[in-house]
Amino acid sequence: MAGYSCENCALRAKYDKNPRSLLGRIWRWHAGWCPGWKRYITSLPEDERIALAERYDLKK
């Protein structure tokens, strides 16, 4: 997981605080196609990946 800043992303924090905010919605849109986010989420253990997928309503 070294090298991924997705865990500490400021836009992700905005989404966590208020998903309906403009920056939160931009992050959610961005996470849908971002190759860095996809590498980050696939590098996580299975249980964490499932928890994130449920939290952010992702397909994986």
C-alpha positions, -999 to +999 in steps of 0.1 A: +000+000+000+030+023+001+028+050-025-010+054-024-023+087-011-060+075-015-062+067+022-054+103+032-070+120+002-085+154+011-113+150-014-122+116+000-124+132+035-148+158+021-169+130+007-169+112+041-179+144+058-206+154+034-213+131+004-237+156-012-211+185-013-197+195-046-162+183-038-176+151-024-195+144-055-164+152-076-144+127-056-170+100-060-171+106-098-133+105-099-131+073-079-152+056-105-125+057-131-093+066-113-066+040-120-048+049-087-079+043-067-084+010-084-049-001-076-053+011-041-085-008-035-072-040-050-041-038-028-062-040+003-071-072+021-104-088+011-123-077+042-112-041+039-120-040+002-155-053+008-161-027+035-149+001+013-170-012-016-201-012+006-193+022+021-188+039-012-213+019-032-187+004-056-191-026-078-161-045-065 
